[in-house]
Amino acid sequence: MNKNIVIILFVAVVFGGIALLYYYTKQYTPEYNWEEVYKKNNDQPYGLKVFYDLLDDKNVGITNIKRSFEETLDTTKTSTNYIAIGDHLYIDSLRAIHILKYVENGNNVFIASNSAPLEITRMLLPKTDTIHEYDYFTDSIISVNNKNYETKLSFHYQHLKDTSLYYWSMYGENYIKDTLSLYGFKEVSFVKNNVVCYSFKWGKGEVFIHSIPLLFTNYNLVTKDGFTNVNNMLSHLNDGPIYWDEISNKPLLNSEFGGGNNTQNPLQFLFSHYTLRWGWYLFLITILIYLLVRTKREQRIIPLLQKNTNTTIAYTKAIGVLYFQKGQHKLIANEMYSLLLANVKSRYNIIITSEEELIDSLTAKSGIEKNSITNLFKHFRKVRYSPMANSKDLINLHSAVESYYKNCN
């Protein structure tokens, strides 16, 4: 067949495959991204664009904390608000001290995160008291009660087209009442008997902490209950300007600004846009076609060399078969015993003095039950010292040794 026809057919098949891939992707790619993003400009179901726009509509002024946390959050201001919403917020002891200093001057704080801000809680509790992370329970639908309102607000977790199970984070009522309430913490919102929002006063201001940031995302705010819940939470804040924390959504990295790393990986940026993603795919496919069509062998074919084989392994197997066939089971058992002892010495640093001490040490360090190790050494004694040992006994010994190697730590 003509070479040009082969190339044309190949290109036609490739572009046909691209067309099919494009159709399949277009047809079955979800319309929305259902990951929890918690970004102010993200308009996907679990972004924060609607919540941020609600704050912006108040026309009180929003300062975004993008770089240096301590320099941006002004502790000399009064009647302002600090808001941080994310999956796992990075608030270390230095930031916790700065936040409480900010609250002390008459400002309010609202934090919503799936992980408890332990460093803030630690500032109020004595060192002798244990500080707990949130507890989690699994369900698809929850009802939230607010201490100041009688209406129950219903929420569910949606993923694609289904209502799915979700790990809701919250504090048990006993921990709040028995421990945190002793130091000024107050319950604000509940799910059954569990606390999902609590607060405490500090100086002239107040801190509100919510354990379910999902309730403040776009998907929930377009519902009546979600809008009511947000209004309930925002009613606790001051009427003044707002500080919106962006850098605590990710761990603090060593950057020139001393804050979170807000840069985005170039490939992440490409794949976040539909047209750029397909442009990248087309570029890769074009390079592949060029390599297949244009690259030609410029020298004669290099002859294949025979693959190197490890003759040592074949020799060892041959010797083992020879010993087995001649019935020299004791010799084989002695070799297996020597290899086992060498392995025990190198892996667990056990000094072998007697068989009983060796069994006890292996039981403690290998994670295998003592009965199994005792049976292993019984097999060794039977094959090594019994003149009646046969091939079946050797096979049983081999099985016991293999079981030990597979199950030891």
VOGU-3710 file (C-alpha; in Angstrom, 3 decimals, decimal comma):
1> mnkniviilf> 0,000/0,000/0,000  1,228/3,488/-0,837  2,982/5,124/2,112  1,045/8,389/1,696  -2,258/6,507/1,888  -1,150/4,901/5,156  -0,313/8,312/6,606  -3,648/9,766/5,478  -5,543/6,854/6,983  -3,608/7,171/10,230
11> vavvfggial> -4,325/10,905/10,506  -8,009/10,290/9,703  -8,239/7,659/12,453  -6,531/9,954/14,963  -8,814/12,892/14,240  -11,823/10,565/14,273  -10,742/9,405/17,722  -10,367/13,019/18,840  -13,890/13,786/17,618  -15,305/10,776/19,474
21> lyyytkqytp> -13,394/11,707/22,625  -14,672/15,277/22,411  -18,258/14,082/21,985  -17,979/11,632/24,853  -16,415/14,232/27,163  -18,996/16,844/26,230  -21,814/14,372/26,756  -20,754/12,870/30,065  -18,705/15,578/31,800  -20,704/16,946/34,778
31> eynweevykk> -22,107/20,415/34,271  -20,828/21,529/37,677  -17,779/20,855/39,807  -19,039/19,376/43,098  -15,786/19,680/45,021  -15,679/21,851/48,145  -13,663/24,874/47,025  -14,503/27,664/49,505  -13,268/30,496/47,257  -14,975/33,879/47,133
41> nndqpyglkv> -15,064/34,000/43,313  -16,059/30,371/42,738  -19,599/30,014/41,351  -19,743/26,216/41,534  -22,107/24,539/44,032  -19,632/24,500/46,895  -17,916/27,823/46,268  -18,512/31,030/48,246  -19,426/33,539/45,522  -23,042/34,042/46,691
51> fydllddknv> -21,979/34,483/50,321  -19,247/36,960/49,368  -21,651/38,911/47,134  -24,111/39,162/50,043  -21,374/40,714/52,153  -20,367/43,019/49,305  -23,966/44,224/48,893  -23,865/45,594/52,441  -21,498/48,318/51,144  -19,481/48,353/54,352
61> gitnikrsfe> -16,144/47,723/52,645  -14,289/44,400/52,421  -10,547/44,041/52,898  -9,147/40,772/51,518  -6,295/39,281/53,528  -4,118/37,912/50,745  -0,587/38,405/51,982  0,723/39,279/55,430  -1,926/38,295/57,968  -0,663/40,419/60,871
71> etldttktst> -0,141/43,530/58,748  -3,560/43,347/57,049  -5,768/42,547/60,058  -5,636/45,874/61,915  -6,032/45,332/65,671  -6,481/49,078/66,322  -9,820/49,169/64,478  -13,148/48,900/66,292  -16,613/47,617/65,289  -15,256/45,645/62,326
81> nyiaigdhly> -15,553/41,940/61,444  -13,163/39,150/60,510  -14,552/36,214/58,463  -12,736/32,977/57,567  -14,482/30,047/55,836  -12,721/26,926/54,589  -12,317/23,192/54,809  -9,289/23,218/57,127  -8,113/26,674/58,151  -4,490/27,281/59,076
91> idslraihil> -4,556/29,276/62,316  -1,414/28,780/64,378  -0,706/30,192/67,828  0,639/33,501/66,449  -2,457/34,069/64,336  -4,686/33,033/67,236  -3,042/35,634/69,498  -3,439/38,287/66,782  -7,114/37,410/66,236  -7,922/37,617/69,963
101> kyvengnnvf> -6,093/40,925/70,214  -8,257/42,123/67,331  -11,437/40,907/69,097  -10,420/42,460/72,410  -10,687/45,940/70,902  -14,399/45,545/70,074  -14,391/43,567/66,813  -16,254/40,339/66,008  -14,981/37,152/64,381  -16,806/34,464/62,404
111> iasnsaplei> -14,934/31,244/61,594  -16,456/28,263/59,743  -14,251/25,211/59,228  -14,466/21,420/59,226  -11,617/21,361/61,746  -11,777/23,095/65,114  -9,541/26,179/65,553  -7,708/24,543/68,432  -5,131/27,293/68,916  -7,883/29,829/69,605
121> trmllpktdt> -9,593/27,473/72,055  -6,251/26,802/73,727  -5,961/30,498/74,648  -9,017/30,225/76,902  -8,526/26,800/78,489  -5,872/25,929/81,098  -3,120/23,556/80,051  -4,536/20,833/82,289  -7,740/20,538/80,225  -7,836/18,461/77,054
131> iheydyftds> -8,789/20,227/73,829  -10,775/18,066/71,420  -11,173/18,115/67,659  -14,674/17,967/66,229  -16,603/14,719/66,255  -18,125/13,471/62,999  -21,324/11,660/62,153  -22,533/10,410/58,806  -25,877/11,339/57,311  -27,312/12,822/54,137
141> iisvnnknye> -29,813/15,257/55,721  -29,541/17,380/58,881  -31,825/19,844/60,696  -30,183/22,870/62,313  -31,733/24,598/65,333  -30,675/28,086/66,345  -30,825/28,998/70,024  -32,539/32,307/69,237  -35,014/30,934/66,668  -37,599/28,180/66,902
151> tklsfhyqhl> -37,588/27,235/63,200  -35,641/24,137/62,170  -33,544/24,599/59,039  -33,063/21,555/56,797  -29,912/20,889/54,762  -28,644/17,969/52,692  -25,465/17,055/50,885  -25,807/16,899/47,117  -23,249/15,315/44,794  -24,026/15,263/41,073
161> kdtslyywsm> -27,698/14,242/40,862  -27,882/12,348/44,146  -28,320/13,203/47,800  -25,291/11,511/49,360  -23,876/10,705/52,774  -21,589/13,336/54,271  -19,326/13,586/57,307  -20,816/16,455/59,338  -18,438/17,872/61,944  -19,643/19,117/65,331
171> ygenyikdtl> -18,996/19,072/69,077  -20,957/16,787/71,356  -23,225/18,620/73,781  -21,427/17,106/76,787  -18,032/18,543/75,795  -19,531/22,032/75,470  -21,424/21,850/78,776  -18,834/19,977/80,841  -15,707/21,759/79,596  -16,023/24,722/77,245
181> slygfkevsf> -18,980/26,379/78,998  -16,853/26,665/82,149  -14,645/29,150/80,302  -17,303/31,324/78,693  -18,267/29,325/75,603  -21,959/29,483/74,654  -24,023/27,285/72,342  -25,558/28,989/69,293  -26,759/26,294/66,859  -27,504/22,567/67,219
191> vknnvvcysf> -28,015/19,446/65,159  -29,939/17,104/67,443  -27,896/17,201/70,668  -24,658/18,200/68,944  -23,351/21,770/68,763  -22,444/23,124/65,317  -21,968/26,771/66,296  -20,666/28,233/69,546  -19,311/31,577/70,699  -17,358/33,307/73,449
201> kwgkgevfih> -16,719/36,909/74,427  -13,200/38,290/74,535  -12,665/41,815/75,727  -15,136/44,097/73,952  -15,752/41,705/71,040  -17,076/38,214/70,395  -15,954/35,131/68,450  -18,405/32,821/66,622  -17,172/29,415/65,445  -19,162/27,188/63,082
211> sipllftnyn> -18,241/23,574/62,337  -20,051/23,159/58,970  -18,717/25,568/56,313  -20,789/23,690/53,721  -23,894/25,576/54,913  -22,449/28,866/53,579  -21,742/27,681/50,037  -23,591/28,652/46,857  -25,713/25,497/46,726  -27,199/26,076/50,177
221> lvtkdgftnv> -27,564/29,844/49,944  -29,973/29,635/47,009  -32,426/27,800/49,291  -34,735/29,503/51,767  -33,303/27,655/54,770  -29,750/28,390/53,691  -30,466/32,102/53,291  -32,186/32,175/56,692  -29,236/30,450/58,333  -26,751/32,934/56,878
231> nnmlshlndg> -28,844/35,879/58,009  -28,973/34,380/61,499  -25,190/34,083/61,590  -24,516/37,535/60,101  -26,883/39,129/62,620  -24,231/38,482/65,277  -21,629/40,605/63,460  -20,975/44,327/63,648  -22,232/46,759/61,017  -18,726/47,927/60,199
241> piywdeisnk> -16,135/46,891/57,562  -15,187/43,274/56,966  -11,816/41,493/56,780  -12,081/38,440/54,505  -9,351/35,839/55,166  -8,078/34,135/52,010  -4,652/32,883/53,065  -5,737/30,749/56,030  -7,474/28,316/53,647  -4,141/26,601/53,082
251> pllnsefggg> -0,998/25,993/55,194  1,439/28,856/55,655  4,363/28,458/53,260  7,730/30,168/53,113  6,866/32,933/50,690  8,136/36,453/50,481  4,860/37,743/51,836  4,779/35,505/54,915  1,325/34,231/54,036  -0,349/31,380/52,211
261> nntqnplqfl> 0,770/30,434/48,764  -1,931/31,761/46,435  -0,175/30,822/43,234  -1,827/28,274/40,986  -0,043/25,513/39,161  0,009/26,275/35,393  -1,542/22,897/34,576  -4,249/23,461/37,192  -5,062/26,739/35,486  -5,192/25,045/32,061
271> fshytlrwgw> -7,440/22,216/33,199  -9,795/24,566/35,024  -10,874/26,095/31,666  -12,674/23,940/29,142  -11,208/25,532/25,982  -7,649/25,670/27,334  -7,891/22,044/28,428  -8,855/20,919/24,941  -6,186/23,145/23,428  -3,654/21,311/25,590
281> ylflitiliy> -4,993/17,935/24,465  -4,797/19,028/20,808  -1,218/20,204/21,310  -0,182/16,840/22,785  -1,921/14,913/19,999  -0,220/17,082/17,355  3,181/16,376/18,908  2,362/12,661/18,939  1,390/12,713/15,249  4,600/14,575/14,386
291> llvrtkreqr> 6,705/12,008/16,242  4,946/9,110/14,533  5,021/10,575/11,016  8,202/12,654/10,820  10,689/10,704/12,865  12,439/8,134/10,670  15,234/5,715/11,352  18,414/7,167/9,835  20,611/4,115/10,436  20,378/0,419/9,918
301> iipllqkntn> 18,377/-1,571/12,428  20,333/-2,394/15,533  20,255/-6,153/16,114  18,538/-7,395/19,241  20,804/-8,734/21,943  19,878/-11,709/24,003  18,458/-10,717/27,360  20,795/-11,270/30,295  19,654/-14,000/32,607  20,473/-14,490/36,240
311> ttiaytkaig> 22,130/-17,908/36,211  22,681/-17,785/39,979  18,947/-18,186/40,618  18,705/-21,100/38,173  21,725/-22,741/39,787  20,240/-22,342/43,265  16,941/-23,861/42,141  18,754/-26,772/40,535  20,750/-27,478/43,698  17,570/-27,272/45,801
321> vlyfqkgqhk> 15,768/-29,753/43,550  18,779/-32,057/43,659  18,868/-32,060/47,481  15,122/-32,640/47,610  15,212/-35,538/45,200  18,036/-37,191/47,115  16,083/-36,866/50,355  18,609/-34,573/52,028  15,862/-32,766/53,944  18,030/-32,017/56,937
331> lianemysll> 20,532/-30,092/54,814  17,788/-28,005/53,243  16,213/-27,348/56,658  19,556/-26,214/58,077  19,996/-23,743/55,211  16,465/-22,420/55,730  17,134/-22,093/59,470  20,366/-20,135/58,849  18,596/-17,776/56,463  15,762/-17,223/58,973
341> lanvksryni> 18,203/-16,367/61,774  20,085/-13,960/59,509  16,819/-12,269/58,602  15,785/-11,977/62,264  19,141/-10,425/63,231  19,148/-7,861/60,414  15,447/-6,919/60,634  14,818/-6,864/64,387  18,351/-6,619/65,862  17,639/-9,610/68,085
351> iitseeelid> 20,569/-11,231/69,901  19,888/-14,972/69,732  20,748/-16,795/72,948  18,122/-19,531/73,141  15,153/-20,705/71,136  12,627/-19,746/73,847  13,940/-16,171/74,060  13,974/-16,002/70,265  10,304/-17,042/70,125  9,332/-14,413/72,720
361> sltaksgiek> 11,291/-11,672/70,921  9,796/-12,572/67,535  6,287/-12,580/69,016  6,828/-9,053/70,359  8,416/-7,592/67,241  7,019/-9,466/64,232  3,301/-9,028/64,994  2,687/-12,766/64,585  0,960/-14,823/67,259  3,167/-16,879/69,545
371> nsitnlfkhf> 1,455/-20,160/68,586  2,377/-19,654/64,923  6,035/-18,936/65,732  6,199/-21,888/68,139  4,805/-24,199/65,419  7,399/-22,809/62,978  10,266/-23,848/65,228  8,595/-27,219/65,891  8,707/-27,856/62,138  12,383/-26,921/62,113
381> rkvryspman> 13,205/-29,297/64,989  11,305/-32,144/63,370  13,094/-31,885/60,005  16,522/-31,010/61,392  16,739/-33,570/64,174  14,229/-36,337/63,479  15,553/-39,271/61,416  11,938/-40,015/60,406  11,429/-36,644/58,648  10,143/-37,016/55,110
391> skdlinlhsa> 9,387/-34,768/52,140  5,922/-33,936/53,472  7,489/-32,588/56,653  9,857/-30,466/54,570  6,938/-29,098/52,543  5,099/-28,240/55,764  8,229/-26,465/57,007  8,494/-24,511/53,776  4,822/-23,441/54,072  5,336/-22,292/57,648
401> vesyykncn> 8,436/-20,255/56,704  6,623/-18,642/53,752  3,687/-17,763/56,024  6,089/-16,104/58,481  7,771/-13,971/55,798  4,425/-12,864/54,394  2,890/-11,837/57,739  5,820/-10,424/59,735  6,142/-6,681/60,268
//
